[in-house]
Amino acid sequence: MKILVLNAGSSSCKYQLIEMDDNSVLCSGLVERIGQPVGKLTHKIWPDTDRESKMVVEKPFPSHIEGMEDVIALLTDAEKGVIRDKSEIYAIGHRVLHGGEEVFNPVLVDERIKEVIRKNAVLGPLHNPANLMGIEVAEKLLPGIPNVGVFDTEFGMGMSQDAFMYALPYSLYEELKIRRYGFHGTSHKYIARKTAEFLGKPLEELRSITMHLGNGSSMSCVRDGRCLDTSMGLTPLEGLVMGTRCGSIDPAIVPFIQEKKGLNAQEMDTLMNKQSGLLGICGMTDMRDVHAAVDGGDAKAALAVKMLVRSIRKTLGAYYFLLDGKCDAMVFTAGIGENDDIVRASVMAGLENLGIKIDATENSTRKPGARVISTPDSSVPVLVIPTNEELQIAQSTLEVVKG
């Protein structure tokens, strides 16, 4: 039983075809630079076989339709394809950013759901229109195959009202639905489930803290298997220092900069989302480059790392207290969380007084799969668990279509 997972952006479309009988990836790829003079399609077959495992096509893709037509042709190619016919695709799972308060659980897409996605584009102007476009392209090119929307806000919507409300006039919540939604929900949901499995503990009894650290970063506090709190808010801008996002700042900074620099609202939004974070401090976003610069004596790169680590530690401490100091695991995941031993060590440094101890050798050794990087006598296990958002989307899609 095969599920096609799609993540459509404004000028790109990422995809994976997953065999659900054993959760194996048959192929994956990315169509990018859609609408530009020359687009690019990168397609990879998994696992590597005697066939050419990676193919790159460079040609114009005027729209997502032309890009997905080429993807389907590759999936079903007589020599290099992984399925004989597109009818072998059981269902299509779409990553969707926002359904507001109306829809957040995975759901079979119909006209009502499409209207909800369209309506909530005001909360996700960069993502929702593109996500909806991906759904409509799939409906056109793969007619009769069920489409399921899996929402990035799903996990965060488990928060109680005292956690998701901002201390603004209540009427703004009633009128504009201004509240904390939380994002990276697919990853946080997957990691919560994997953490419970790793610990041999029922999910509904899990108390944990997940650190999803990448170019975009967020943290979640989990109690009884549900989201107690999360670091992102109305948008993915709130919370930790990120690759190009500033994270949480004094809100009064926004009108101050606008007045002093003569910026309009859109320009200010661009500054905070695309010109800030690590990039704004040291001019780099890739942590490998940042660490190399630190080793070379770059003071701004060193400052950027310290700011990143501090933002994680502050949130970690807050979540530890929200759990009343009763935490089953602290978990690192995503690009930085899974691969950057320097950041992990810096985040956990000095917590020995709480009984939390990192094994330096385990932390610096790369191993596949979920693993423990704390010492056997650590009061809280510290784990590294690779995330797999595509698999979580596929599993949610299968549950919806079957259920």
LINZINOR-V360195 format. One record per pair of residues at least 24 apart in sequence whose C-alpha atoms are under 10 Angstrom apart, sorted by the first residue. I is the first residue (numbers start at 1). GAP is how many residues later the second one is. If there is no record, write none. Layout:
I|GAP + I|GAP
This chain:
1|87 + 1|88 + 1|89 + 1|90 + 1|397 + 2|24 + 2|81 + 2|85 + 2|86 + 2|87 + 2|88 + 2|89 + 2|90 + 2|392 + 2|396 + 3|85 + 3|86 + 3|87 + 3|88 + 3|89 + 3|90 + 3|387 + 3|388 + 3|390 + 3|391 + 3|392 + 3|394 + 3|395 + 4|24 + 4|85 + 4|86 + 4|87 + 4|88 + 4|89 + 4|90 + 4|143 + 4|386 + 4|389 + 4|390 + 4|393 + 5|86 + 5|87 + 5|88 + 5|89 + 5|90 + 5|142 + 5|143 + 5|384 + 5|385 + 5|386 + 5|387 + 5|388 + 5|389 + 5|392 + 6|24 + 6|86 + 6|87 + 6|88 + 6|89 + 6|90 + 6|125 + 6|128 + 6|129 + 6|132 + 6|143 + 6|384 + 6|387 + 6|388 + 7|86 + 7|87 + 7|88 + 7|89 + 7|90 + 7|120 + 7|123 + 7|124 + 7|127 + 7|128 + 7|383 + 8|56 + 8|86 + 8|87 + 8|88 + 8|119 + 8|120 + 8|121 + 8|122 + 8|123 + 8|124 + 8|125 + 8|126 + 8|127 + 8|129 + 9|25 + 9|55 + 9|86 + 9|117 + 9|118 + 9|119 + 9|120 + 9|121 + 9|122 + 9|123 + 9|124 + 9|125 + 10|24 + 10|25 + 10|53 + 10|54 + 10|116 + 10|117 + 10|118 + 10|119 + 10|120 + 10|121 + 10|123 + 10|124 + 11|24 + 11|25 + 11|28 + 11|50 + 11|51 + 11|52 + 11|53 + 11|119 + 12|27 + 12|28 + 12|29 + 12|49 + 12|51 + 12|52 + 12|55 + 12|118 + 12|122 + 13|28 + 13|51 + 13|54 + 13|55 + 13|58 + 13|117 + 13|118 + 13|121 + 14|27 + 14|28 + 14|29 + 15|28 + 15|53 + 15|56 + 15|78 + 15|79 + 15|375 + 16|27 + 16|28 + 16|29 + 16|77 + 16|374 + 16|375 + 16|378 + 17|28 + 17|29 + 17|58 + 17|65 + 17|66 + 17|72 + 17|75 + 17|373 + 17|374 + 17|377 + 18|28 + 18|71 + 18|372 + 18|373 + 18|376 + 18|377 + 19|70 + 19|71 + 19|372 + 19|375 + 20|70 + 20|371 + 20|374 + 20|375 + 20|378 + 23|368 + 23|371 + 23|372 + 24|367 + 25|365 + 25|366 + 26|49 + 26|55 + 26|56 + 26|57 + 27|26 + 27|27 + 27|47 + 27|48 + 27|54 + 27|55 + 28|26 + 28|43 + 28|47 + 29|25 + 29|26 + 29|27 + 29|42 + 30|26 + 30|37 + 30|38 + 30|41 + 31|25 + 31|26 + 31|27 + 31|30 + 31|33 + 31|35 + 31|36 + 31|37 + 31|39 + 31|40 + 32|26 + 32|29 + 32|32 + 32|35 + 33|25 + 33|26 + 33|27 + 33|28 + 33|29 + 33|30 + 33|34 + 34|25 + 34|26 + 34|27 + 34|28 + 34|29 + 34|30 + 34|31 + 34|32 + 34|33 + 35|25 + 35|26 + 35|27 + 35|28 + 35|29 + 35|32 + 36|24 + 36|25 + 36|26 + 36|27 + 37|24 + 37|25 + 38|24 + 39|24 + 39|28 + 40|27 + 41|26 + 41|27 + 41|29 + 41|30 + 42|29 + 43|28 + 43|31 + 43|32 + 44|30 + 45|29 + 45|30 + 45|35 + 45|36 + 45|37 + 46|36 + 51|28 + 51|29 + 51|30 + 52|28 + 53|27 + 55|25 + 63|74 + 64|66 + 64|69 + 64|70 + 64|72 + 64|73 + 64|74 + 65|68 + 65|69 + 65|71 + 65|72 + 65|73 + 65|75 + 65|76 + 66|71 + 67|70 + 68|66 + 68|69 + 68|70 + 68|73 + 69|68 + 69|69 + 69|72 + 69|73 + 72|69 + 72|70 + 86|55 + 86|56 + 86|57 + 86|59 + 87|55 + 87|56 + 87|57 + 87|58 + 88|57 + 89|53 + 89|56 + 89|57 + 90|54 + 90|55 + 90|56 + 90|57 + 90|307 + 90|308 + 90|311 + 91|51 + 91|53 + 91|54 + 91|55 + 91|56 + 91|57 + 91|303 + 91|306 + 91|307 + 91|309 + 91|310 + 92|43 + 92|46 + 92|47 + 92|50 + 92|53 + 92|54 + 92|55 + 92|56 + 92|57 + 92|301 + 92|302 + 92|305 + 92|306 + 92|309 + 93|42 + 93|53 + 93|54 + 93|55 + 93|56 + 93|57 + 93|297 + 93|298 + 93|299 + 93|300 + 93|301 + 93|302 + 93|303 + 93|304 + 93|305 + 93|307 + 94|37 + 94|38 + 94|40 + 94|41 + 94|44 + 94|53 + 94|54 + 94|55 + 94|56 + 94|57 + 94|296 + 94|299 + 94|300 + 94|303 + 95|32 + 95|33 + 95|36 + 95|37 + 95|39 + 95|40 + 95|53 + 95|54 + 95|55 + 95|56 + 95|57 + 95|91 + 95|294 + 95|295 + 95|298 + 95|299 + 96|28 + 96|31 + 96|32 + 96|33 + 96|34 + 96|35 + 96|36 + 96|38 + 96|39 + 96|52 + 96|53 + 96|54 + 96|55 + 96|56 + 96|57 + 97|24 + 97|26 + 97|27 + 97|28 + 97|29 + 97|30 + 97|31 + 97|32 + 97|33 + 97|34 + 97|35 + 97|52 + 97|53 + 97|54 + 97|55 + 97|56 + 97|57 + 97|86 + 97|87 + 97|88 + 98|24 + 98|25 + 98|26 + 98|27 + 98|29 + 98|30 + 98|33 + 98|51 + 98|52 + 98|53 + 98|54 + 98|55 + 98|56 + 98|83 + 98|85 + 98|137 + 99|24 + 99|25 + 99|29 + 99|50 + 99|51 + 99|52 + 99|53 + 99|54 + 99|55 + 100|24 + 100|51 + 100|53 + 100|54 + 100|57 + 100|77 + 100|78 + 100|79 + 100|81 + 100|134 + 101|52 + 101|53 + 101|56 + 101|76 + 101|78 + 101|80 + 103|46 + 103|47 + 103|48 + 103|50 + 103|51 + 103|54 + 104|45 + 104|46 + 104|47 + 104|48 + 104|49 + 104|50 + 104|51 + 104|52 + 104|53 + 104|54 + 104|77 + 105|44 + 105|45 + 105|46 + 105|47 + 105|48 + 105|49 + 105|50 + 105|52 + 105|291 + 105|295 + 106|42 + 106|43 + 106|44 + 106|45 + 106|46 + 106|48 + 106|287 + 106|290 + 106|291 + 106|293 + 106|294 + 106|295 + 107|40 + 107|41 + 107|42 + 107|43 + 107|44 + 107|289 + 107|290 + 107|292 + 107|293 + 107|294 + 108|38 + 108|39 + 108|40 + 108|41 + 108|42 + 108|289 + 108|292 + 108|293 + 109|26 + 109|37 + 109|38 + 109|39 + 109|40 + 109|41 + 110|36 + 110|37 + 110|38 + 110|39 + 113|35 + 113|36 + 114|35 + 117|32 + 117|34 + 122|54 + 123|53 + 123|54 + 123|55 + 123|111 + 123|112 + 124|110 + 124|111 + 124|112 + 146|251 + 146|254 + 146|255 + 147|250 + 147|253 + 147|254 + 148|245 + 148|246 + 148|248 + 148|249 + 148|250 + 148|251 + 148|252 + 148|253 + 149|244 + 149|247 + 149|248 + 149|251 + 150|35 + 150|36 + 150|242 + 150|243 + 150|244 + 150|246 + 150|247 + 150|250 + 151|32 + 151|33 + 151|34 + 151|35 + 151|242 + 152|29 + 152|30 + 152|31 + 152|32 + 152|33 + 152|34 + 152|35 + 152|36 + 152|37 + 152|237 + 152|241 + 153|27 + 153|28 + 153|29 + 153|30 + 153|31 + 153|32 + 153|33 + 153|80 + 154|27 + 154|28 + 154|29 + 154|30 + 154|31 + 154|32 + 154|34 + 154|35 + 154|73 + 155|26 + 155|27 + 155|28 + 155|29 + 155|30 + 155|31 + 155|32 + 155|33 + 155|34 + 155|35 + 155|37 + 155|65 + 155|67 + 155|71 + 155|72 + 155|73 + 155|74 + 155|75 + 156|24 + 156|25 + 156|26 + 156|27 + 156|28 + 156|29 + 156|30 + 156|32 + 156|33 + 156|64 + 156|65 + 156|70 + 156|71 + 156|72 + 156|73 + 156|74 + 156|75 + 156|76 + 156|77 + 157|24 + 157|25 + 157|26 + 157|28 + 157|69 + 157|70 + 157|71 + 157|72 + 157|73 + 158|24 + 158|64 + 158|67 + 158|68 + 158|69 + 158|70 + 158|71 + 159|62 + 159|63 + 159|67 + 159|68 + 159|69 + 159|70 + 159|71 + 160|67 + 160|68 + 160|69 + 162|67 + 163|64 + 163|65 + 163|66 + 163|67 + 164|64 + 164|65 + 164|66 + 164|69 + 164|70 + 165|68 + 165|69 + 166|67 + 166|68 + 177|57 + 178|55 + 178|56 + 178|57 + 179|54 + 179|55 + 179|56 + 180|49 + 180|50 + 180|51 + 180|52 + 180|53 + 180|54 + 180|55 + 180|56 + 180|58 + 181|48 + 181|49 + 181|50 + 181|51 + 181|52 + 181|53 + 181|54 + 181|55 + 182|36 + 182|37 + 182|38 + 182|45 + 182|47 + 182|48 + 182|49 + 182|50 + 182|51 + 182|52 + 182|53 + 182|54 + 182|56 + 182|57 + 183|33 + 183|34 + 183|35 + 183|36 + 183|37 + 183|47 + 183|48 + 183|49 + 183|50 + 183|51 + 183|52 + 183|53 + 183|54 + 184|28 + 184|32 + 184|33 + 184|34 + 184|35 + 184|36 + 184|46 + 184|48 + 184|52 + 184|205 + 185|33 + 185|35 + 185|42 + 185|45 + 185|204 + 186|201 + 186|202 + 186|203 + 186|204 + 186|205 + 186|206 + 186|207 + 186|210 + 187|25 + 187|146 + 187|147 + 187|199 + 187|200 + 187|201 + 187|202 + 187|203 + 187|204 + 187|205 + 187|206 + 188|24 + 188|30 + 188|31 + 188|32 + 188|33 + 188|34 + 188|38 + 188|39 + 188|42 + 188|145 + 188|199 + 188|200 + 188|201 + 189|31 + 189|33 + 189|36 + 189|37 + 189|38 + 189|198 + 189|200 + 189|203 + 190|195 + 190|196 + 190|197 + 190|198 + 190|199 + 190|200 + 190|201 + 190|202 + 190|203 + 190|205 + 191|140 + 191|141 + 191|142 + 191|193 + 191|194 + 191|195 + 191|196 + 191|197 + 191|198 + 191|201 + 192|28 + 192|29 + 192|30 + 192|31 + 192|33 + 192|34 + 192|35 + 192|137 + 192|139 + 192|193 + 193|32 + 194|176 + 194|191 + 194|192 + 194|193 + 195|30 + 195|133 + 195|134 + 195|135 + 195|136 + 195|175 + 195|188 + 195|189 + 195|190 + 196|29 + 196|132 + 196|133 + 198|172 + 198|173 + 198|174 + 198|185 + 198|187 + 199|129 + 199|130 + 199|182 + 201|127 + 205|123 + 206|121 + 206|122 + 206|123 + 207|113 + 207|116 + 207|118 + 207|119 + 207|120 + 207|121 + 207|122 + 207|123 + 208|111 + 208|112 + 208|115 + 208|118 + 208|119 + 208|120 + 208|121 + 208|122 + 208|123 + 208|172 + 208|173 + 209|106 + 209|107 + 209|110 + 209|111 + 209|114 + 209|118 + 209|119 + 209|120 + 209|121 + 209|122 + 209|123 + 209|173 + 210|106 + 210|109 + 210|119 + 210|120 + 210|121 + 210|122 + 210|123 + 210|127 + 210|173 + 210|174 + 210|175 + 211|101 + 211|104 + 211|105 + 211|119 + 211|120 + 211|121 + 211|122 + 211|123 + 211|125 + 211|126 + 211|127 + 211|173 + 212|119 + 212|120 + 212|121 + 212|122 + 212|123 + 212|124 + 212|125 + 212|126 + 212|174 + 212|175 + 213|27 + 213|28 + 213|29 + 213|30 + 213|95 + 213|99 + 213|119 + 213|120 + 213|121 + 213|122 + 213|123 + 213|124 + 213|125 + 213|126 + 213|127 + 213|130 + 214|28 + 214|29 + 214|71 + 214|72 + 214|73 + 214|119 + 214|120 + 214|121 + 214|122 + 214|123 + 214|124 + 214|125 + 214|126 + 215|26 + 215|27 + 215|28 + 215|29 + 215|30 + 215|62 + 215|63 + 215|70 + 215|71 + 215|72 + 215|119 + 215|120 + 215|121 + 216|24 + 216|25 + 216|26 + 216|27 + 216|28 + 216|29 + 216|31 + 216|61 + 216|118 + 216|119 + 216|120 + 217|24 + 217|25 + 217|26 + 217|28 + 217|30 + 217|95 + 217|116 + 217|117 + 217|118 + 217|119 + 217|120 + 218|24 + 218|29 + 218|94 + 218|97 + 219|93 + 219|96 + 219|97 + 219|100 + 219|112 + 219|113 + 219|114 + 220|95 + 220|96 + 220|99 + 220|111 + 221|94 + 221|95 + 221|97 + 221|98 + 221|99 + 221|101 + 221|102 + 221|106 + 221|109 + 222|97 + 222|100 + 222|101 + 222|105 + 222|106 + 222|107 + 223|99 + 223|100 + 223|103 + 223|104 + 223|105 + 228|91 + 228|94 + 228|95 + 229|89 + 229|90 + 229|93 + 230|85 + 230|89 + 231|81 + 231|84 + 231|88 + 236|37 + 237|32 + 237|35 + 237|36 + 238|35 + 239|72 + 239|73 + 239|76 + 240|37 + 240|67 + 240|68 + 240|69 + 240|70 + 240|71 + 240|72 + 240|73 + 240|74 + 240|75 + 241|35 + 241|36 + 241|37 + 241|63 + 241|64 + 241|66 + 241|67 + 241|68 + 241|69 + 241|70 + 241|71 + 242|31 + 242|34 + 242|35 + 242|36 + 242|37 + 242|43 + 242|62 + 242|65 + 242|66 + 242|69 + 243|30 + 243|31 + 243|32 + 243|33 + 243|34 + 243|35 + 243|36 + 243|37 + 243|38 + 243|40 + 243|41 + 243|42 + 243|43 + 243|44 + 243|61 + 243|65 + 244|26 + 244|27 + 244|28 + 244|29 + 244|30 + 244|31 + 244|32 + 244|33 + 244|34 + 244|35 + 244|36 + 244|37 + 244|39 + 244|40 + 244|41 + 245|24 + 245|25 + 245|26 + 245|27 + 245|28 + 245|29 + 245|30 + 245|31 + 245|32 + 245|33 + 245|34 + 245|35 + 246|25 + 246|26 + 246|27 + 246|28 + 246|29 + 246|30 + 246|31 + 246|32 + 246|33 + 246|34 + 246|35 + 247|25 + 247|26 + 247|29 + 247|30 + 247|61 + 247|64 + 248|63 + 277|27 + 277|30 + 277|31 + 278|25 + 278|26 + 278|27 + 278|29 + 278|30 + 279|25 + 280|24 + 281|24 + 281|26 + 286|50 + 287|48 + 287|49 + 287|52 + 287|53 + 287|55 + 287|56 + 288|48 + 288|52 + 291|49 + 291|51 + 291|52 + 305|37 + 305|38 + 305|41 + 306|37 + 306|40 + 306|41 + 308|35 + 308|39 + 309|33 + 309|34 + 309|35 + 309|36 + 309|37 + 309|38 + 309|39 + 310|36 + 310|37 + 311|36 + 312|31 + 312|32 + 312|34 + 312|35 + 312|36 + 313|33 + 313|34 + 313|35 + 313|36 + 314|33 + 316|31 + 316|32 + 325|29 + 325|55 + 326|53 + 326|54 + 327|52 + 327|53 + 327|54 + 328|51 + 328|52 + 328|53 + 328|54 + 329|43 + 329|50 + 329|51 + 329|52 + 329|53 + 329|54 + 330|26 + 330|44 + 330|50 + 330|51 + 330|52 + 330|53 + 330|54 + 331|39 + 331|40 + 331|41 + 331|42 + 331|50 + 331|51 + 331|52 + 331|53 + 331|54 + 331|55 + 332|41 + 332|50 + 332|51 + 332|52 + 332|53 + 332|54 + 332|55 + 333|37 + 333|50 + 333|51 + 333|52 + 333|53 + 333|54 + 333|55 + 334|50 + 334|51 + 334|52 + 334|53 + 334|54 + 334|55 + 335|51 + 335|52 + 337|46 + 337|47 + 337|48 + 337|49 + 337|50 + 338|28 + 338|29 + 338|30 + 338|31 + 338|32 + 338|45 + 338|46 + 338|47 + 338|48 + 338|49 + 339|24 + 339|25 + 339|26 + 339|27 + 339|28 + 339|45 + 339|47 + 340|24 + 340|26 + 341|24 + 341|25 + 341|32 + 344|29 + 344|38 + 344|40 + 345|28 + 348|26 + 348|34 + 352|26 + 352|27 + 354|24 + 354|25 + 354|26 + 355|24 + 355|25 + 356|24 + 356|25 + 356|26 + 357|24 + 357|25 + 358|24 + 358|25
